[in-house]
Amino acid sequence: MSLLRFLSRRVLGVALAAAPLLAPCVAASAQRPAARATARDAYWPEPGPRWAHRTPAQVGIDSAGLAAAIAFAIASEAKAPRNLEVAHYQTFGREPFGQAVGPFAERGDPSGVVLRHGYIVAEWGDPERVDMTFSVTKSFLSSTVGVAFDRGMIRDLNDRVREYVGPVMTVGVAGSPTDRRAERMGTSELLRPFDSPHNRTITWDHLLRQTSDWEGTLWGKPEWADRPTGTPAEWTTRARKAPGSTYEYNDVRVNALALAATSVWRRPLPEVLREHVMDPIGASPTWRWFGYDDAWIVVDGQAIQSVSGGGHWGGGMFISAHDLARFGHLTLRRGRWRDRQILSDAWVTRALTPTPAQTDYGFMNWFLNTDRKRWPSAPANAFAHLGNGTNVVYVDPDRDLVAVVRWIENGAVDGFLQRLLAAVDGARTASASGR
């Protein structure tokens, strides 16, 4: 049996670690889809497992080239331990205050999904397995802010966040109303995360673009302890940069955004995401969004967990490759799902607008390919939702293509894209030449 035929067979009941499982043809279409579908006439997958498949040939992809791209992704499996808590303590856990405060889980085999024109063309590993997704969580977080903006709950992204966030009461942690120690008498029991002279100047846009330079400690994590650089003596004393002037990837500040968004919604953000994004796009009921052990606040008399924007200290979004593919398809279609605009086109345009201080970053976590610096093999208008691991949701508007790749070495991502896009472009060239 040839390698190509082996890679193209559907294997039932047994997952073969050595080879990808390319999706089968469901029903031959009478007409090949157009090179690029518009949002209104595009194919939209049904909820749950009712998602139509097409063979590579039906959607204009060279099957041998696609098989080679997937084999490369599997061979480039991330080298970090599969036990993600162990991996944490070999990396971020070595930072100051680096102890885990949210759940970790052992990850599965490398997995992924390739969509073209909305159809599943290939899948490998176990695309229904729910795994951590680390900073891809930030794209879901920013989407809850986007829905609030679209609904007028946030009037202007250049508004100061302080105008929307009142005093925050925490629940069940040292210094909270349940732990009023005598030595704390006279000390405020409320969090005021945007009240310092610097923090009161921060806008929603600054937080979304990671240019706020927010100062403070949240959920036991000082902002300076996240990926600390420079001279330790200056970690707590350095002068603050004007918001908007400097980009710094920082999960404490991301969690400050999550707290601010929770204050606006006055509801748990996972509930907001489920109602306004995940259920409308037909996502499974298996995804979970976790916060930290002590990140609980009181809102309108109810205890709510303020979830994290990633898995830097544990927690974040736990989700399957299939559900990630749905979210990628939503962003490919510029926030539209069938006849419903989940995220406004205006919001997607803002999310894809380069940050002046970091031109390959839009809103969190929409990574851009400005000047093809991030992925030389991909077009400049491609973008991705990225997280540690590495977890990739690659979106290519030119080719009407989405690829979810999980647990690949970060340095191998461009190699995967080079092979995948060659499979698409090679089939296009062959078709144009009449072969």
N, C-alpha and C positions, 0 to 999 in steps of 0.2 A: 504494500500500500504506500502511495506517495505521501510525503510530508504534508503537502497541501490538502490532499483528501483527508488525511488524519486530523488536521487542524480544522477542517470544515465540517466534521461530523458532530452531531449532538450526542453527548454521552449521558445516559440516564442513570441516576442513582450513584454514580461514582465520579468524584472530582479528581481529575488527573492533574497533579501539580506541575507536570513537565510540559503541558501544552494548553493553549487557550481553547475555549469552546466557542466556535463561531455560531451565531444564531442561525436557525434554519429559516428557509423560506416558508411563509405562511400560505400565501396564494400569489401566483404570478400575476403581476399587474399588467393590464393591457397596454399601458402607456408608461414610459419612463418619466419619473418626476422631473420637473424643470430644475435647472441648475440651482436656482434660488427661489424658494417659495416666499410669498408675502405672508404676513401674519394672518390675514383674513382667509386665505385659501390653503393654509398649511394643514398638515396632518396633526391632530392632537391626540395623544394617547388616552385611552380610557383609564379610569381609576384602577388601582391595584395591578394585578398581573395581566389585565387585558390590554396588552401593548403589542401592536403589530410589528412583525419582523420582516425584513427584506434581505435578500442575498446581496453581497457586495456588488455583483453585476447589475442588479436592478436599480441601484442608486448611484452607479457610476464610480465604483471603487474597484481597483485591481485586487482580487482576492489573495494572490500570493504576496503582494506588498503589504496588505493588511495583516496577514498571518505573520509576516516578518516583524512588523511593528509590535504586535502583541507579544511575540516570542522575546523580543528585545526588552519589553517592559517587565516580563516575568524574570528574565535573566538578570535584570538590573534591580532586583529586590533590595529594599533598604537594609543596611547592615546593622542598624540599631537592634537591640533585643526586642523580641516580640512582646515580652512582658513590659508594657509601657510604663509601669511604675518604676521598674528597674531602669529603663531607659531614662526616665526623668532624673533619677538620682545620679546618673552618669553625666548629665548635662545641666539643665536648669536647676536641678536640686542642689547644685553646688554654689548657687548664688546666695548672697545674704538673705535670710528669711525665706529660704528656698523650699521649706517643707511642704509636702503635699497637703492640700486642704479640700480637695474634691476627688471624686472617684476616678480611678484608672481601670483599664481592662486589658487583657491580653488580646492582641490583634489577630486577625486571620491571615490567610494566604494573600499574595498579591491578587488584586481583582480590578475589574473595570468594565466599562460599557462604552460603545461607540454608537452614536446616533448620526444619521444623515436624513435630512428632510423630516426629522422627527421620528423616523423608524429606527428600531434597534437593528443594527447591522452585525454587531459582534458583542459578546460578553465573555468574560473569563473569571476564573476563581469562583467565589460565591457572591454574586452581586446583591443578594438579599441579606447578607450578614450585616448586622448593625455593629459598627466599629466607631471608635473615636475619630473625630475629623479635625481636631485642633482648631487652627485659626480660620478654617472655612466657616466656623461659627460666626465670625465677624460679618460675613456677608449676610447671614440671617439676621444678626443684630441690626445692621444698618437698614435692612428691609423693614424691620418694625418701626424704625425712625422714618423711613420713606412713606409707609402707610400713614403714620401720624401727620407727616407733612402734607400728603395728598388730601387728607381729610380736614386740613385746616387747624389741627390741634397744635401744630408748630407753624406759626404765621410766616416766619422768614428764617432761613438757615443762617442768616447773619445776625439774628437776635442773640443776645447773651443768654446762655443757659441758665444763669442765675434767676432770670425772670420767670422760669418755669419750675424751679425746684425749691420747695420749702424745706424746713427743718425735717430731718430724717431720724425717726426713733428706731433703734436696733432692738433685736429680740434675743435674749438668752445668751449674751456674751459679756465678758468682763467689762464693767463700767455701765452696763445697761440698767434699766429700772429694776431688773430682777437680781442685780448684784450691786446694791448701793453700799459700798464699803465706806466706813467712817472717814478714811483718809481721802476720799474723793468728794467730800462735802464741799459744795460751792463750785464744783466743776460741772460744766454743762454735760448732760447725758444725751444730747442731740448731735447728729452729724450735720455740718453745714459745708458741703464739699465745694461750693462755688462762692464762698464769702471772703476769702483772702483777697488782698488788693490785686494780686496777679490773677487769681482764678475768676474773679468777678468780670474780667474782660474777655473771657473765653466764649466763643460762639459755637453753635452746633456744627457749623462748617469746619471749625478748627478741630473739634473732636473727631468728626467723620474722616478727616484727612490726616489725623495723627500729627498735627502741628500745634497742639495747644500748649505744650510744656506744662501741663497741669501739675501742681505741687500738692503733696500730701500723702497720707497713708489711708488705704481702704482695705478692709477685711484682713488687717494684719500685715499688709504688704506695702512698704514705702515705695513710691514711684522710682526713687533712685536705685532701689535694689534689683530692678528688672533689667537684666543685661547691663550691669554697671560697667562704665568705662572711665578712663582718665585716672586721676589721682584720688585714692580713697579719702584723703583728707578733705577733698572738695565735694564729695558726694552730697553732703547736706548743706553746703554753704555757697555753692556756685550761684552766680547771678542768673536770673530767669531770662529766657529769650522771649521777645514779644510774640504773642500768639500769631500763628500764620507764617512766621519767618523761618522756622526750622522744623524739619521732619524727624520724628523719632518713633520707631516702632516700640510700643510700650503697652503691656497688657493691663497694668494698673489703671492707666488712663482709659483704656477700652472699657474696663469695668466701671469707671466713673460715668461713661456714656450709657452703659446698661442701667445704672442706677438712675440717671437722669431720665431715660426713656421710660423706666418703670414708674417714675413720679408723674410723667405726663399721662401715661395710659391708666395709672391707678389700678393696674391688673398685672398678673404675672405675664412676662413676655412670651413664654412658651404658649400660653393660651392665646395671646394676640397672634402669634405666628401661625398657630394651627388654624384659627378661624379665618384669618385674612390672606394667608398665603398657601399653607400646605394642604389643607382640605380642598380649596378651589383647584389646585393643580393635580389632585388625585393621588397625593402621596400616601404611603402606607401608614398604618397606625403604630409602627414599630419604633419610630425615631423618638429620642429623648433629649432634652436640653437641661443640663444640670448646672447648678451654681456651687458655691463653696459651703462648707459645713456651717459657718457662722454668718453667712451673708443673708440674714433674715431681717426684714423691716416690717413696721406696722403701717398699713395704709388703710385709712377709713375703718379702723378697728379690726382689720384682718392681717394675719401674718402672711407675708409674701416673700418668697426667695428672690433676691436680686441675682439673676443668673450671670455667669461669666461669659466673656466674649471669646473664649478659647480654652485650651487645655494646658496652659503654661504651668499651672499648679494642680492640674486635674480638672475634671468637669468639662463643660462645653457641650457641643452637639455630638451625640452618638447617633449615627445614621447609616443607611445602606447606600451602596453605589447606585441602585435604581432610583432612590429618592434624590440623590445628588444630581443624577441625570435629568430628572424632572425640573429641578431648580435651574440647571444649566440651560435647559430648553426654554424656560421662562425668560431668562435673561437674554438668550439668543433672539427671542421674539420681542425684545424690548418691553418686557413687563406684561405682555398680553397673553391670555390663555383663552382660546376660542373667542367668544364675543365679550369677554370681560377684561378690563385693564386692571390687573392686580397691582402693579407698580406703574405709575404714570410714565409716559414717554419722557416728560420733562425730568423726572427723577432719574431715569436711566441715563439721560444725556449728562446730567450733573455727575452721576457716578462714574461715567466714562471720561469726564473732563480731567486732564492731567493736573495734579497738584503743583503749583508753582515751585514749591520747595523740594518736590520729589516727582519728577515728570512721568515716572512709570507707575504712579499710584493714583487711583481715583479716590472714591469713597472706600472705606474698609469693607471687605477685602477684595476690591476689584483691582487686580494687578493688570497694568497695561503693558503693551509691547511697543511703547513709544520709540521711534527710530530703530525698532527691531533690536534694542539693546538686551532685553531679557531673554528672548528666544530668537536667535538669528534666522532659524529655519522657518519661522512663522511670519505672516503678514503684520504690518504695523498696527492694523486695527483689530487684531486678535486680542482677547483678554482672558483672564482666568481668575477663579476663586481658589486661593491656595492656602494650605495648612501644613504644618509640620508632619513629617511621616515618611515620604511626602504624599499629601493628598492633593490632587489636581482636578479641577473642573474646567477644562479648556473649552473656549467658545470661539468659533471662527465664522463670522458673518459672511465672508466672501464665499466660503464653501458650504454654508448652511450645515455646519458640523459642530457636534459636541462630543467631547471625549472625557470620560471620568477615568482617572488612573490612580490607584491606591497602592501605597507602600512601595514606591519607586525611589531610588536615590535621586536627590535633588539635581545633581549634576548630569543625570541621564534623561531629564525631561526633554531637553531640546533634541536629543538623539531619537527619542520616541516620536516627537512631532515631525522630525525630518522624514522618518520612515512612513508615518501615517499620511502626511500631506503628499509625499511622493506617490503613494498608492492612489490617492484621489486625483492628483494632477496627471499621473501616468495614464490612468484610464480615460481621462478627458482628452489627452493628446492622442491616444490610440483611436478613440471614437472619432475625433476630428479628421484623422488621416484615413479613416475608412477601414482600418484593420479589424 
